[in-house]
Amino acid sequence: MTSKESFAAYEAVCNEKYPGIASIKAAWKTASEAEKDAMVKEKMKWDEEHDKRVREAIRNLIPEIGVKCTVVYYSDKRASTVSRIISPCKIAVRHNETVCNDWYASDYDILPELEGGEMIFTKRRNGLWCMEGHSTRDGVLLMLHYHRHYIDPSF
């Protein structure tokens, strides 16, 4: 599987809609409480299974040079880009330059230029990308499926 195929598979899973929503809307007004409970439980079961499929698709994402990502430092998030593929389970990323429009509203413009040195992330057995030398429990993580810059103003 290539990087583009893995991201396409992730997008396809994210765009899935509950197939029975039309029948629920049509039957809701005339349904008894027991029938409504059954419909809600069925929808909740589908949502749980869908969430599992989304998490699995995120774990299966394959990075390539130039893919936008987010480095998660506890409550802060830094917009970054994959700068180098070292091995299938080891990549280097660099932060994107940003322009702060409003610090308290977390309004930033993310620029395509990169700044700073490279940070090395490794893919762990549980599918998470974690900074080299950090643990997955308390460490700095990398999210390949979104691009966000947020500095927590409360610290």
trRosetta pair geometry for C-beta under 8 A, 3 or more apart (Angstrom, degrees):
i j d omega theta_ij theta_ji phi_ij phi_ji
1 5 4.8 -131 -165 91 83 127
1 6 5.4 96 143 -61 121 89
1 9 7.7 -24 -158 -11 137 141
1 60 7.5 7 88 167 157 109
1 62 6.4 163 106 -13 95 141
2 5 4.7 96 53 9 76 104
2 6 7.0 -140 95 -7 39 87
2 62 6.8 -144 163 77 27 141
2 64 8.0 12 175 -55 83 135
3 6 5.8 -56 -148 35 30 110
3 7 6.4 23 157 -12 66 106
3 61 7.8 41 -146 180 70 69
3 62 4.5 -121 -94 95 63 94
3 63 6.4 0 -120 158 121 10
3 64 3.9 -96 -26 -22 169 115
3 67 6.8 -123 -176 -67 136 133
4 7 6.0 -58 -147 41 31 106
4 8 6.1 33 153 -21 65 108
4 64 8.0 -15 -37 5 70 145
5 8 5.5 -54 -144 38 31 113
5 9 6.3 35 155 -21 65 103
6 9 5.7 -49 -148 34 31 113
6 10 6.6 35 150 -20 62 103
6 57 7.8 156 -177 -170 72 74
6 60 5.7 -150 -145 128 108 85
6 61 5.0 137 141 -131 123 42
6 62 4.4 135 3 14 156 89
7 10 5.4 -48 -149 34 36 115
7 11 6.4 38 152 -18 66 103
7 61 6.4 58 -77 -134 67 96
7 145 8.0 169 -125 -115 84 76
8 11 5.7 -51 -147 37 33 111
8 12 6.3 37 152 -22 64 105
9 12 5.6 -51 -147 34 31 114
9 13 6.5 30 155 -17 64 104
9 57 5.6 -158 122 -138 92 108
9 60 7.1 -41 90 96 138 127
10 13 6.0 -57 -151 37 30 108
10 14 6.3 28 153 -18 65 109
10 54 7.7 73 -153 -148 75 63
10 57 4.2 149 -104 152 67 117
10 58 6.5 89 -125 -75 121 51
10 60 7.8 -174 -65 72 95 91
10 61 6.1 13 -51 -82 142 100
10 145 6.2 -137 174 -120 153 119
11 14 5.6 -57 -146 39 32 112
11 15 6.2 23 159 -14 67 112
12 15 6.0 -63 -145 41 27 105
12 16 7.2 50 151 -46 59 88
13 16 5.9 -30 -161 -7 37 116
13 50 7.6 158 177 -163 87 74
13 53 5.0 -155 -153 135 126 106
13 54 5.5 174 130 -90 120 59
13 57 4.5 -164 29 -35 152 156
14 54 6.2 82 -84 -118 70 107
14 57 7.7 -131 -37 84 82 153
16 50 6.2 -154 86 -132 125 113
16 53 7.6 11 24 92 151 145
17 21 6.8 -64 159 1 103 135
18 21 4.8 101 86 -45 103 100
18 43 6.1 20 -149 -135 155 86
18 46 5.4 100 -123 115 99 148
18 47 7.5 -27 -80 -65 120 75
18 50 7.9 -80 -77 -45 78 148
20 23 5.1 -54 -166 44 77 112
20 24 5.8 82 134 -28 88 99
20 39 7.9 -149 129 -148 128 88
20 42 6.9 -22 65 125 156 128
20 43 7.3 -127 74 -83 112 83
20 46 7.7 -179 27 -34 109 160
21 24 5.6 -55 -147 36 35 113
21 25 6.3 34 156 -19 68 105
21 43 7.9 81 -89 -113 73 117
22 25 5.9 -54 -149 36 30 110
22 26 6.4 27 154 -17 64 109
23 26 5.7 -55 -144 38 33 111
23 27 6.1 10 164 -2 68 115
24 27 6.4 -71 -140 49 24 95
24 28 5.9 46 161 -57 65 102
24 39 5.1 133 -123 -172 103 130
24 43 6.9 31 -82 -62 159 127
25 28 6.0 -34 -140 -2 24 120
27 30 6.3 -83 -162 57 55 91
27 31 5.1 67 146 -54 89 111
27 35 7.3 -101 146 149 119 130
27 39 7.4 -180 86 -81 118 147
28 31 5.7 -53 -139 15 26 119
28 36 6.9 72 -142 -109 71 97
28 39 7.4 -133 -94 89 80 168
31 35 3.9 -129 -169 95 104 125
31 36 5.0 135 112 -57 124 78
31 39 6.9 -8 -174 -12 170 137
32 35 4.8 96 51 8 73 103
32 36 7.0 -134 97 -5 38 88
33 36 5.6 -53 -147 37 32 113
33 37 6.3 36 153 -21 65 104
34 37 5.7 -51 -149 34 31 113
34 38 6.5 32 152 -19 63 104
35 38 5.6 -52 -149 35 33 112
35 39 6.4 35 152 -20 65 104
36 39 5.7 -53 -148 35 33 112
36 40 6.3 32 154 -18 66 106
37 40 5.7 -55 -147 37 31 110
37 41 6.3 30 155 -18 65 107
38 41 5.8 -53 -145 37 30 111
38 42 6.3 32 155 -20 64 106
39 42 5.8 -55 -149 36 29 112
39 43 6.4 28 153 -17 64 107
40 43 5.7 -56 -148 38 31 110
40 44 6.2 31 153 -19 66 107
41 44 5.6 -54 -144 38 31 111
41 45 6.3 35 155 -22 64 104
42 45 5.8 -52 -149 33 30 113
42 46 6.6 30 152 -16 63 104
43 46 5.7 -54 -150 37 33 111
43 47 6.4 37 150 -23 65 105
44 47 5.5 -50 -146 34 34 115
44 48 6.5 37 154 -21 64 101
45 48 5.8 -51 -152 33 31 111
45 49 6.6 27 152 -13 63 107
46 49 5.8 -59 -149 41 33 110
46 50 6.1 36 152 -22 67 108
47 50 5.5 -54 -144 37 30 114
47 51 6.4 34 154 -22 64 103
48 51 5.7 -51 -150 33 30 112
48 52 6.7 32 151 -19 62 103
49 52 5.6 -51 -153 33 35 114
49 53 6.6 35 150 -18 65 103
50 53 5.6 -54 -150 36 35 111
50 54 6.4 36 151 -20 67 103
51 54 5.6 -51 -147 34 34 112
51 55 6.4 34 154 -17 65 104
52 55 5.8 -53 -147 37 31 110
52 56 6.3 31 154 -18 64 107
53 56 5.7 -54 -146 38 31 112
53 57 6.3 33 154 -20 65 105
54 57 5.7 -55 -148 36 31 111
54 58 6.5 33 152 -20 64 103
55 58 5.6 -52 -150 34 33 113
55 59 6.5 34 151 -19 65 104
56 59 5.6 -51 -149 35 34 113
56 60 6.3 23 154 -13 65 111
57 60 5.8 -62 -145 43 31 107
57 61 7.2 59 150 -51 61 82
58 61 5.9 -25 -162 -15 37 114
58 127 7.5 97 103 148 78 126
58 144 7.6 154 -163 57 76 93
58 145 5.4 -68 -123 -28 95 146
59 126 7.9 -104 -123 144 124 51
59 127 3.1 -28 -138 -164 108 146
59 128 7.9 -48 -113 -53 85 44
60 127 7.7 -37 -45 -140 47 122
61 144 4.8 -177 114 89 145 137
61 145 6.2 -148 -60 -65 159 92
62 88 7.9 -41 -140 -152 98 86
63 67 5.1 -137 -149 42 78 148
63 69 7.4 -13 -116 -59 122 136
63 82 4.9 162 178 -96 123 161
63 85 6.7 174 100 -95 98 103
63 91 5.3 -6 81 -82 150 161
63 144 5.7 -123 -81 -122 98 137
64 67 5.5 107 55 -33 62 112
64 82 6.8 129 89 89 26 145
64 85 6.8 -33 -132 -51 42 134
65 82 5.7 -134 -120 110 34 98
65 83 6.8 24 -140 -170 87 18
65 84 6.7 23 -101 -92 104 27
65 85 6.3 -100 -51 -17 84 96
66 81 6.4 -17 -144 -177 30 113
66 82 6.5 -35 28 66 22 89
67 81 7.0 156 77 -157 38 66
67 82 4.6 24 49 15 88 124
67 144 6.2 7 139 -157 132 97
68 79 7.2 -25 -165 -167 100 91
68 80 7.6 139 -162 84 55 45
68 81 5.7 -38 -104 -101 51 77
68 96 7.9 1 -132 -44 92 139
68 147 3.9 -21 151 -80 126 128
69 80 5.2 -35 76 78 85 93
69 81 6.8 141 23 -107 81 24
69 82 6.1 75 -6 -44 126 84
69 93 6.1 -80 63 -124 130 143
69 142 5.7 14 160 -177 134 96
69 143 6.2 164 -169 83 82 49
69 144 4.9 -37 -110 -109 108 49
69 146 8.0 68 -144 70 40 38
69 147 6.8 -1 -8 -93 5 73
70 77 5.1 -5 -177 -173 116 109
70 78 6.9 148 -160 71 63 42
70 79 6.3 -36 -105 -103 73 45
70 80 6.6 143 -111 25 20 89
70 142 7.3 154 80 -158 47 52
70 143 4.5 -11 59 58 97 104
70 146 5.7 -11 -9 90 129 77
70 147 6.0 173 -56 -125 92 28
70 148 4.9 14 -106 41 140 80
70 149 7.9 -149 -125 -66 97 47
71 77 7.0 153 77 -159 49 54
71 78 4.6 -13 57 58 102 99
71 80 5.0 61 -19 -14 101 139
71 93 6.7 172 -62 101 112 142
71 95 7.3 -68 17 -90 133 86
71 119 6.9 53 -108 70 146 154
71 131 8.0 55 -149 -65 108 110
71 140 6.3 6 -178 173 97 108
71 141 7.6 159 -158 85 51 42
71 142 5.8 -25 -103 -102 63 72
72 76 7.8 156 -160 88 45 50
72 77 5.5 -17 -105 -106 63 82
72 140 6.8 168 79 -163 57 59
72 141 4.6 -10 54 64 111 91
72 142 7.3 -165 13 -80 83 21
72 143 6.1 63 -29 -14 114 108
73 76 4.4 -10 69 67 103 98
73 77 7.3 -173 27 -81 72 30
73 78 6.9 41 -4 -9 111 104
73 140 5.6 -11 -98 -119 68 100
75 152 4.2 18 123 -45 119 150
75 155 7.1 140 66 -20 134 133
76 150 6.3 -168 -151 97 51 71
76 151 5.3 12 -130 -120 108 52
76 152 5.5 -107 -72 -2 73 91
77 148 4.9 6 125 101 142 101
77 149 6.3 -157 103 -129 85 22
77 150 4.4 40 41 39 100 93
78 95 5.3 -48 160 -121 124 109
78 96 8.0 169 163 35 80 75
78 149 6.1 25 -140 -122 36 78
79 95 7.0 88 81 -160 57 71
79 96 4.5 -44 111 41 102 120
79 98 6.4 120 39 -72 120 116
79 108 7.7 -166 -5 109 129 135
79 110 4.5 -56 110 -127 173 130
79 147 5.4 50 -135 -178 99 83
79 148 6.3 -161 -77 81 85 18
79 149 4.1 -52 -17 -58 103 99
80 93 4.5 53 155 162 131 122
80 94 6.3 168 -155 87 91 29
80 95 5.1 -59 -99 -102 84 44
80 96 6.1 -162 -102 -12 25 81
80 119 7.8 -57 -140 41 152 119
80 142 7.6 -72 66 -134 140 99
81 93 6.5 164 80 -154 31 84
81 94 6.2 -20 59 62 81 77
81 96 5.9 85 -18 -64 101 96
81 112 7.9 51 -52 -158 153 60
81 114 6.0 -101 46 -88 119 113
82 85 7.2 31 166 -63 120 77
82 91 5.5 -38 -142 173 106 134
82 92 7.4 106 -162 78 62 48
82 93 5.4 -53 -101 -98 44 84
82 144 7.8 20 -49 -121 122 99
83 92 5.2 -60 67 106 95 94
83 93 6.0 135 5 -131 89 26
83 94 4.6 51 -40 -2 139 104
83 114 6.6 95 -87 -144 122 166
83 118 5.8 -121 65 -109 137 107
84 91 6.8 162 88 -164 55 64
84 92 4.0 12 54 47 101 115
84 118 6.7 -10 23 -132 119 147
85 88 7.9 22 -178 -86 111 33
85 90 8.0 112 -172 88 53 60
85 91 5.5 -31 -113 -111 54 88
85 92 7.9 -130 -61 23 18 77
86 90 4.1 -55 74 107 117 104
86 91 6.2 -169 13 -96 86 27
86 92 6.3 90 -37 -23 106 93
86 120 7.2 13 -12 -136 151 104
87 90 4.4 43 42 36 92 101
88 123 7.8 -59 130 30 67 137
89 122 5.9 33 146 -163 87 76
89 123 4.3 -110 -148 45 78 102
90 120 6.6 -3 -171 -171 95 100
90 121 7.4 168 -149 87 49 46
90 122 5.1 -14 -99 -105 77 76
90 123 7.5 -115 -57 8 41 79
90 132 7.7 42 -138 -76 101 118
91 120 7.5 164 87 -150 35 56
91 121 5.6 -15 63 61 83 92
91 129 7.4 -24 39 -146 113 131
91 142 8.0 -150 70 117 116 169
92 118 4.1 1 -177 -174 118 128
92 119 6.8 148 -155 69 65 36
92 120 5.5 -32 -97 -94 75 64
92 121 7.7 159 -97 17 25 75
93 118 6.8 131 61 -154 28 73
93 119 5.5 -29 62 60 82 90
93 121 6.4 18 0 -2 112 119
93 142 6.6 156 -8 -125 154 134
94 114 4.2 56 109 -173 129 125
94 115 7.0 165 165 58 105 32
94 116 6.0 169 -158 76 87 82
94 117 7.2 -135 -115 128 95 18
94 118 5.6 -58 -69 -97 87 60
94 119 7.4 149 -87 12 40 79
95 114 6.8 130 77 -157 43 71
95 115 5.5 -41 83 64 96 83
95 116 5.1 38 32 36 109 130
96 110 5.2 45 111 -170 143 92
96 111 6.0 173 168 67 98 59
96 112 6.9 -57 -142 -131 113 17
96 113 7.0 110 -159 74 68 45
96 114 6.1 -60 -102 -101 47 57
96 115 7.4 59 167 15 14 87
96 149 7.5 -103 68 -67 108 128
97 111 4.3 -27 80 61 94 122
97 113 4.6 2 12 80 125 97
97 114 7.1 -159 -21 -111 82 8
97 115 5.0 95 -74 -25 82 119
98 108 4.7 -7 -174 -178 123 122
98 109 6.5 151 -161 76 65 51
98 110 5.6 -28 -105 -104 87 54
98 111 6.5 -167 -88 9 30 87
98 149 5.2 163 -102 -175 149 168
99 108 6.7 148 71 -163 46 67
99 109 4.2 -5 53 53 102 106
99 111 6.7 79 -16 -36 94 111
100 103 5.5 17 -177 -72 129 79
100 107 7.6 97 -168 85 55 65
100 108 5.7 -33 -104 -106 52 83
101 105 7.8 -52 95 70 92 114
101 107 4.2 -65 71 115 110 108
101 108 6.6 -171 12 -93 86 26
101 109 6.4 87 -36 -21 109 91
102 105 4.0 19 109 36 124 110
102 106 7.6 -24 94 24 81 20
102 107 4.2 40 43 37 92 117
103 106 7.5 19 -180 -77 31 39
103 151 7.0 -43 -155 73 86 117
103 153 6.1 118 142 -94 91 116
104 153 5.3 48 -114 -88 59 171
106 149 8.0 179 -176 105 88 67
106 150 5.0 10 -154 -130 130 82
106 151 7.1 179 -117 43 86 59
106 153 7.5 -126 -60 -23 85 107
108 149 4.5 -74 76 90 151 125
108 150 7.8 -146 7 -77 128 41
110 147 6.6 170 116 152 172 113
110 149 5.6 161 -81 -10 106 129
119 131 6.2 -48 170 -126 113 105
119 140 7.9 -69 175 114 143 142
120 131 7.1 95 81 -158 57 64
120 132 4.3 -2 99 -4 106 132
121 129 4.6 41 157 171 128 101
121 130 6.4 159 -155 78 85 21
121 131 5.6 -55 -100 -95 74 43
121 132 6.6 -139 -101 -30 20 76
121 142 4.6 0 -131 -10 164 144
122 129 7.1 169 82 -150 25 63
122 130 6.3 -29 62 64 75 74
122 132 5.4 88 -15 -88 107 77
123 127 7.0 -23 -171 -151 98 30
123 128 7.4 165 -149 87 57 31
123 129 5.4 -35 -92 -94 66 71
124 127 7.1 -36 75 29 73 20
124 128 5.1 -3 41 62 113 80
124 129 7.6 -178 3 -93 81 21
124 130 5.6 28 -30 11 120 117
124 136 5.5 -80 16 -63 169 132
126 136 6.4 116 46 171 131 174
128 136 5.1 108 74 -137 143 122
128 141 6.1 -57 -179 -136 113 112
129 141 6.5 107 81 -168 67 68
129 142 3.8 -55 103 61 121 106
129 143 7.7 -172 49 -65 113 25
129 144 6.8 88 1 -33 146 102
130 134 5.4 -136 166 82 103 100
130 135 7.3 -59 -179 143 151 15
130 136 4.9 -104 -70 -90 147 72
130 139 5.0 60 -163 95 110 139
130 140 7.1 121 -162 77 64 53
130 141 5.7 -38 -102 -105 65 65
130 142 7.3 -151 -73 10 19 86
131 134 4.4 53 69 11 91 128
131 139 5.7 -151 41 169 91 113
131 140 4.1 27 -8 70 131 105
131 141 7.6 -103 -15 -70 81 22
131 142 7.4 122 -58 -33 67 99
134 138 7.4 -127 -175 89 97 66
134 139 2.7 122 151 -137 117 126
134 140 5.4 161 -22 27 174 74
135 138 5.7 40 69 40 105 79
135 139 4.9 170 61 -31 43 112
136 139 6.0 -46 -89 34 19 115
136 141 7.3 65 -145 -91 67 104
143 146 5.8 -13 128 44 122 83
152 155 5.3 54 97 7 107 106
